[in-house]
Every structure is written in C-alpha cells, then in structure tokens.
Amino acid sequence: MIKFRCTYQWNEYEKDDWDGSVNQIVHYGSHYEVFITSRSSLRVLIGKSSSGLFACLPDFFVGCHLSTLNDTFYNREKLIHALDNPVDGTTVAYALNAMASVLEFH
C-alpha cells in the first residue's frame, strides 16, 4: 500500500486536505491498473502511447494525457478537466506522484 496526502485550494479562503492510498497495482505489460481509495474509490488505467503517458478511468468514461508522473500540477489540471471533479482529479494526480518511483514505462 502506498499512502499519500492531497491538497486542493478551492479559493483564497478555503483549502482542503485529505489522505489517500494506492491499494493495488496490477502490471499488464503494456499498462497498469491501479486501485486508489480516498474520498471515493477509483480504478485508473495508466499507459504510454506515442503521445506520452495517459490515464483512463473507465468507470467514469474519461481519459486524458499526462505529463511525467510526478508533475502534480499539470496532471491535476488535466484530470480535473476530464473528470469534472476537483477532488477525484486531485486524488489521482497525487496518487500518480506517489507511484512515480514504482511504475516503469519503456
């Protein structure tokens, strides 16, 4: 299990912090399936294409391109836009950062 902490600034007066964890990582050779728990449960498919890294959340019918796994700012913005949900997008971005030293793409 990989634990991580999330932070989201709603506005200049309101900031939110919460904990999350990566509970399972399954490597399929060409991509990973990751199970994240936080304020909700999320299944994320992470892979690499000719355009770079991507994340898909099939349960939400969304996906997007990513920067490097530890680029929390860029990934958070892309995921929030794809999911239309700041909490889940932020959670996935921080989980990706926490897994940066674990996931390998060739």
Backbone as JSON Lines, residues from 0, in Angstrom:
{"i":0,"aa":"M","n":[0.84,-1.18,0.0],"ca":[0.0,0.0,0.0],"c":[0.89,1.24,0.0]}
{"i":1,"aa":"I","n":[0.52,2.21,-0.84],"ca":[1.25,3.47,-0.91],"c":[0.29,4.56,-0.43]}
{"i":2,"aa":"K","n":[0.69,5.25,0.63],"ca":[-0.14,6.32,1.18],"c":[0.34,7.67,0.65]}
{"i":3,"aa":"F","n":[-0.59,8.6,0.53],"ca":[-0.26,9.94,0.06],"c":[-1.25,10.93,0.66]}
{"i":4,"aa":"R","n":[-0.88,12.2,0.6],"ca":[-1.72,13.29,1.12],"c":[-2.08,14.23,-0.03]}
{"i":5,"aa":"C","n":[-3.33,14.65,-0.07],"ca":[-3.83,15.54,-1.12],"c":[-4.17,16.91,-0.54]}
{"i":6,"aa":"T","n":[-4.01,17.93,-1.38],"ca":[-4.37,19.3,-1.03],"c":[-5.03,19.95,-2.22]}
{"i":7,"aa":"Y","n":[-6.13,20.66,-1.96],"ca":[-6.79,21.41,-3.02],"c":[-7.24,22.76,-2.46]}
{"i":8,"aa":"Q","n":[-6.92,23.82,-3.19],"ca":[-7.28,25.19,-2.81],"c":[-8.54,25.58,-3.57]}
{"i":9,"aa":"W","n":[-9.68,25.62,-2.9],"ca":[-10.95,25.95,-3.53],"c":[-11.0,27.42,-3.93]}
{"i":10,"aa":"N","n":[-10.56,28.27,-3.03],"ca":[-10.47,29.7,-3.27],"c":[-9.45,30.26,-2.28]}
{"i":11,"aa":"E","n":[-9.32,31.55,-2.2],"ca":[-8.27,32.11,-1.33],"c":[-8.54,31.87,0.15]}
{"i":12,"aa":"Y","n":[-9.76,31.51,0.51],"ca":[-10.12,31.31,1.92],"c":[-10.31,29.85,2.31]}
{"i":13,"aa":"E","n":[-10.51,29.0,1.33],"ca":[-10.88,27.61,1.64],"c":[-9.91,26.62,0.99]}
{"i":14,"aa":"K","n":[-9.29,25.82,1.85],"ca":[-8.35,24.8,1.4],"c":[-8.76,23.47,2.03]}
{"i":15,"aa":"D","n":[-8.59,22.41,1.28],"ca":[-8.98,21.08,1.74],"c":[-7.78,20.14,1.7]}
{"i":16,"aa":"D","n":[-7.63,19.31,2.71],"ca":[-6.59,18.27,2.76],"c":[-7.25,16.94,3.09]}
{"i":17,"aa":"W","n":[-6.75,15.87,2.46],"ca":[-7.27,14.54,2.75],"c":[-6.21,13.5,2.41]}
{"i":18,"aa":"D","n":[-6.39,12.32,2.97],"ca":[-5.46,11.21,2.75],"c":[-6.0,10.27,1.69]}
{"i":19,"aa":"G","n":[-5.08,9.6,1.02],"ca":[-5.44,8.59,0.04],"c":[-4.44,7.46,0.07]}
{"i":20,"aa":"S","n":[-4.77,6.38,-0.59],"ca":[-3.83,5.26,-0.67],"c":[-4.02,4.5,-1.98]}
{"i":21,"aa":"V","n":[-2.92,4.03,-2.49],"ca":[-2.93,3.13,-3.64],"c":[-2.94,1.73,-3.04]}
{"i":22,"aa":"N","n":[-4.01,1.01,-3.24],"ca":[-4.19,-0.29,-2.59],"c":[-3.71,-1.46,-3.44]}
{"i":23,"aa":"Q","n":[-3.69,-1.27,-4.75],"ca":[-3.27,-2.37,-5.62],"c":[-2.76,-1.81,-6.93]}
{"i":24,"aa":"I","n":[-1.66,-2.39,-7.42],"ca":[-1.12,-2.06,-8.73],"c":[-0.96,-3.36,-9.49]}
{"i":25,"aa":"V","n":[-1.61,-3.47,-10.63],"ca":[-1.5,-4.66,-11.46],"c":[-0.81,-4.25,-12.76]}
{"i":26,"aa":"H","n":[0.29,-4.92,-13.06],"ca":[1.05,-4.62,-14.28],"c":[0.67,-5.62,-15.36]}
{"i":27,"aa":"Y","n":[0.19,-5.13,-16.49],"ca":[-0.22,-5.99,-17.59],"c":[0.8,-6.01,-18.73]}
{"i":28,"aa":"G","n":[1.98,-5.45,-18.49],"ca":[3.0,-5.41,-19.52],"c":[2.95,-4.11,-20.3]}
{"i":29,"aa":"S","n":[1.81,-3.82,-20.91],"ca":[1.67,-2.6,-21.7],"c":[1.07,-1.44,-20.91]}
{"i":30,"aa":"H","n":[0.43,-1.75,-19.78],"ca":[-0.19,-0.72,-18.96],"c":[-0.36,-1.23,-17.53]}
{"i":31,"aa":"Y","n":[-0.74,-0.33,-16.65],"ca":[-1.02,-0.66,-15.26],"c":[-2.47,-0.39,-14.94]}
{"i":32,"aa":"E","n":[-3.02,-1.21,-14.05],"ca":[-4.33,-0.94,-13.47],"c":[-4.1,-0.66,-12.0]}
{"i":33,"aa":"V","n":[-4.57,0.49,-11.55],"ca":[-4.29,0.95,-10.19],"c":[-5.61,1.19,-9.47]}
{"i":34,"aa":"F","n":[-5.68,0.73,-8.22],"ca":[-6.87,0.93,-7.4],"c":[-6.52,1.91,-6.28]}
{"i":35,"aa":"I","n":[-7.24,3.02,-6.25],"ca":[-6.99,4.11,-5.31],"c":[-8.21,4.28,-4.42]}
{"i":36,"aa":"T","n":[-7.98,4.46,-3.12],"ca":[-9.07,4.82,-2.23],"c":[-8.73,6.13,-1.55]}
{"i":37,"aa":"S","n":[-9.75,6.94,-1.39],"ca":[-9.63,8.22,-0.74],"c":[-11.04,8.61,-0.33]}
{"i":38,"aa":"R","n":[-11.5,9.74,-0.77],"ca":[-12.9,10.1,-0.51],"c":[-13.84,9.26,-1.35]}
{"i":39,"aa":"S","n":[-13.32,8.64,-2.39],"ca":[-14.05,7.69,-3.21],"c":[-13.08,6.6,-3.64]}
{"i":40,"aa":"S","n":[-13.57,5.61,-4.32],"ca":[-12.72,4.54,-4.85],"c":[-12.57,4.74,-6.34]}
{"i":41,"aa":"L","n":[-11.34,4.65,-6.83],"ca":[-11.05,4.93,-8.23],"c":[-10.2,3.83,-8.84]}
{"i":42,"aa":"R","n":[-10.57,3.41,-10.03],"ca":[-9.76,2.47,-10.81],"c":[-9.19,3.28,-11.98]}
{"i":43,"aa":"V","n":[-7.86,3.27,-12.1],"ca":[-7.19,4.06,-13.13],"c":[-6.3,3.15,-13.96]}
{"i":44,"aa":"L","n":[-6.42,3.24,-15.27],"ca":[-5.52,2.56,-16.19],"c":[-4.48,3.57,-16.65]}
{"i":45,"aa":"I","n":[-3.21,3.23,-16.5],"ca":[-2.12,4.14,-16.85],"c":[-1.24,3.45,-17.87]}
{"i":46,"aa":"G","n":[-0.97,4.16,-18.96],"ca":[-0.16,3.57,-20.02],"c":[0.65,4.62,-20.75]}
{"i":47,"aa":"K","n":[1.33,4.15,-21.78],"ca":[2.17,5.02,-22.59],"c":[1.8,4.82,-24.05]}
{"i":48,"aa":"S","n":[1.69,5.95,-24.76],"ca":[1.42,5.91,-26.19],"c":[2.49,6.73,-26.9]}
{"i":49,"aa":"S","n":[2.35,6.89,-28.21],"ca":[3.32,7.7,-28.95],"c":[3.24,9.17,-28.53]}
{"i":50,"aa":"S","n":[2.15,9.57,-27.87],"ca":[1.98,10.94,-27.39],"c":[2.43,11.12,-25.95]}
{"i":51,"aa":"G","n":[2.89,10.07,-25.31],"ca":[3.31,10.14,-23.91],"c":[2.4,9.31,-23.02]}
{"i":52,"aa":"L","n":[2.4,9.62,-21.74],"ca":[1.61,8.88,-20.77],"c":[0.14,9.3,-20.84]}
{"i":53,"aa":"F","n":[-0.73,8.38,-20.43],"ca":[-2.16,8.68,-20.37],"c":[-2.77,7.97,-19.18]}
{"i":54,"aa":"A","n":[-3.92,8.48,-18.76],"ca":[-4.72,7.85,-17.7],"c":[-6.14,7.72,-18.2]}
{"i":55,"aa":"C","n":[-6.74,6.57,-17.95],"ca":[-8.14,6.34,-18.28],"c":[-8.86,5.88,-17.02]}
{"i":56,"aa":"L","n":[-10.03,6.39,-16.82],"ca":[-10.89,5.96,-15.72],"c":[-12.17,5.42,-16.33]}
{"i":57,"aa":"P","n":[-12.18,4.13,-16.7],"ca":[-13.31,3.56,-17.45],"c":[-14.65,3.68,-16.72]}
{"i":58,"aa":"D","n":[-14.64,3.64,-15.39],"ca":[-15.89,3.74,-14.64],"c":[-16.53,5.11,-14.79]}
{"i":59,"aa":"F","n":[-15.74,6.11,-15.19],"ca":[-16.25,7.47,-15.39],"c":[-16.29,7.86,-16.86]}
{"i":60,"aa":"F","n":[-15.91,6.94,-17.76],"ca":[-15.91,7.17,-19.21],"c":[-14.99,8.33,-19.61]}
{"i":61,"aa":"V","n":[-13.83,8.46,-18.93],"ca":[-12.92,9.57,-19.24],"c":[-11.48,9.09,-19.34]}
{"i":62,"aa":"G","n":[-10.68,9.91,-19.99],"ca":[-9.24,9.68,-20.08],"c":[-8.57,10.97,-20.5]}
{"i":63,"aa":"C","n":[-7.25,11.04,-20.29],"ca":[-6.5,12.23,-20.69],"c":[-5.02,11.89,-20.76]}
{"i":64,"aa":"H","n":[-4.29,12.75,-21.46],"ca":[-2.83,12.63,-21.49],"c":[-2.26,13.18,-20.19]}
{"i":65,"aa":"L","n":[-1.08,12.7,-19.84],"ca":[-0.39,13.13,-18.63],"c":[0.98,13.67,-18.98]}
{"i":66,"aa":"S","n":[1.55,14.38,-18.05],"ca":[2.96,14.75,-18.11],"c":[3.71,13.61,-17.43]}
{"i":67,"aa":"T","n":[4.85,13.87,-16.86],"ca":[5.53,12.85,-16.07],"c":[4.67,12.55,-14.84]}
{"i":68,"aa":"L","n":[4.84,11.4,-14.25],"ca":[4.0,11.0,-13.12],"c":[4.12,11.94,-11.93]}
{"i":69,"aa":"N","n":[5.27,12.59,-11.78],"ca":[5.45,13.47,-10.62],"c":[5.1,14.93,-10.91]}
{"i":70,"aa":"D","n":[4.54,15.23,-12.05],"ca":[4.1,16.58,-12.38],"c":[2.66,16.76,-11.89]}
{"i":71,"aa":"T","n":[2.53,16.95,-10.59],"ca":[1.21,17.01,-9.97],"c":[0.37,18.15,-10.51]}
{"i":72,"aa":"F","n":[0.96,19.32,-10.72],"ca":[0.18,20.48,-11.18],"c":[-0.47,20.2,-12.53]}
{"i":73,"aa":"Y","n":[0.32,19.82,-13.53],"ca":[-0.21,19.58,-14.88],"c":[-1.22,18.43,-14.87]}
{"i":74,"aa":"N","n":[-0.85,17.32,-14.25],"ca":[-1.74,16.16,-14.23],"c":[-3.04,16.46,-13.51]}
{"i":75,"aa":"R","n":[-2.97,17.21,-12.43],"ca":[-4.19,17.57,-11.69],"c":[-5.12,18.39,-12.58]}
{"i":76,"aa":"E","n":[-4.58,19.38,-13.29],"ca":[-5.41,20.2,-14.16],"c":[-6.09,19.37,-15.25]}
{"i":77,"aa":"K","n":[-5.33,18.48,-15.89],"ca":[-5.89,17.63,-16.94],"c":[-6.96,16.68,-16.38]}
{"i":78,"aa":"L","n":[-6.69,16.07,-15.23],"ca":[-7.62,15.11,-14.64],"c":[-8.88,15.79,-14.11]}
{"i":79,"aa":"I","n":[-8.73,16.96,-13.51],"ca":[-9.92,17.69,-13.04],"c":[-10.81,18.03,-14.23]}
{"i":80,"aa":"H","n":[-10.21,18.46,-15.31],"ca":[-11.0,18.8,-16.51],"c":[-11.7,17.55,-17.07]}
{"i":81,"aa":"A","n":[-10.97,16.44,-17.16],"ca":[-11.55,15.21,-17.71],"c":[-12.68,14.68,-16.83]}
{"i":82,"aa":"L","n":[-12.46,14.67,-15.53],"ca":[-13.44,14.12,-14.6],"c":[-14.53,15.11,-14.22]}
{"i":83,"aa":"D","n":[-14.26,16.41,-14.44],"ca":[-15.17,17.46,-13.99],"c":[-15.41,17.32,-12.48]}
{"i":84,"aa":"N","n":[-14.31,17.0,-11.76],"ca":[-14.4,16.76,-10.32],"c":[-13.05,17.09,-9.69]}
{"i":85,"aa":"P","n":[-12.95,18.2,-8.97],"ca":[-11.66,18.59,-8.38],"c":[-11.1,17.6,-7.37]}
{"i":86,"aa":"V","n":[-11.96,16.99,-6.58],"ca":[-11.46,16.07,-5.54],"c":[-10.88,14.8,-6.17]}
{"i":87,"aa":"D","n":[-11.6,14.17,-7.08],"ca":[-11.1,12.94,-7.69],"c":[-9.9,13.22,-8.6]}
{"i":88,"aa":"G","n":[-9.93,14.3,-9.36],"ca":[-8.79,14.66,-10.2],"c":[-7.53,14.91,-9.4]}
{"i":89,"aa":"T","n":[-7.68,15.63,-8.29],"ca":[-6.55,15.9,-7.4],"c":[-6.05,14.6,-6.77]}
{"i":90,"aa":"T","n":[-6.96,13.74,-6.37],"ca":[-6.58,12.47,-5.75],"c":[-5.74,11.63,-6.71]}
{"i":91,"aa":"V","n":[-6.18,11.51,-7.94],"ca":[-5.43,10.7,-8.92],"c":[-4.07,11.33,-9.19]}
{"i":92,"aa":"A","n":[-4.01,12.65,-9.3],"ca":[-2.72,13.32,-9.56],"c":[-1.73,13.06,-8.43]}
{"i":93,"aa":"Y","n":[-2.17,13.15,-7.19],"ca":[-1.27,12.88,-6.06],"c":[-0.91,11.4,-5.98]}
{"i":94,"aa":"A","n":[-1.83,10.52,-6.35],"ca":[-1.51,9.09,-6.38],"c":[-0.45,8.79,-7.43]}
{"i":95,"aa":"L","n":[-0.57,9.42,-8.61],"ca":[0.45,9.23,-9.66],"c":[1.82,9.67,-9.16]}
{"i":96,"aa":"N","n":[1.86,10.81,-8.48],"ca":[3.11,11.29,-7.92],"c":[3.69,10.3,-6.92]}
{"i":97,"aa":"A","n":[2.84,9.73,-6.09],"ca":[3.29,8.77,-5.08],"c":[3.82,7.48,-5.72]}
{"i":98,"aa":"M","n":[3.34,7.16,-6.93],"ca":[3.77,5.94,-7.62],"c":[4.91,6.17,-8.61]}
{"i":99,"aa":"A","n":[5.4,7.39,-8.72],"ca":[6.38,7.73,-9.75],"c":[7.62,6.84,-9.71]}
{"i":100,"aa":"S","n":[8.05,6.45,-8.54],"ca":[9.25,5.61,-8.45],"c":[8.95,4.12,-8.59]}
{"i":101,"aa":"V","n":[7.67,3.78,-8.66],"ca":[7.26,2.37,-8.73],"c":[6.91,1.93,-10.15]}
{"i":102,"aa":"L","n":[6.2,2.79,-10.89],"ca":[5.76,2.43,-12.24],"c":[6.88,2.66,-13.25]}
{"i":103,"aa":"E","n":[7.05,1.71,-14.14],"ca":[8.1,1.82,-15.16],"c":[7.48,1.69,-16.54]}
{"i":104,"aa":"F","n":[7.83,2.64,-17.39],"ca":[7.38,2.61,-18.78],"c":[8.59,2.6,-19.68]}
{"i":105,"aa":"H","n":[8.61,1.68,-20.64],"ca":[9.78,1.55,-21.53],"c":[9.44,2.01,-22.93]}
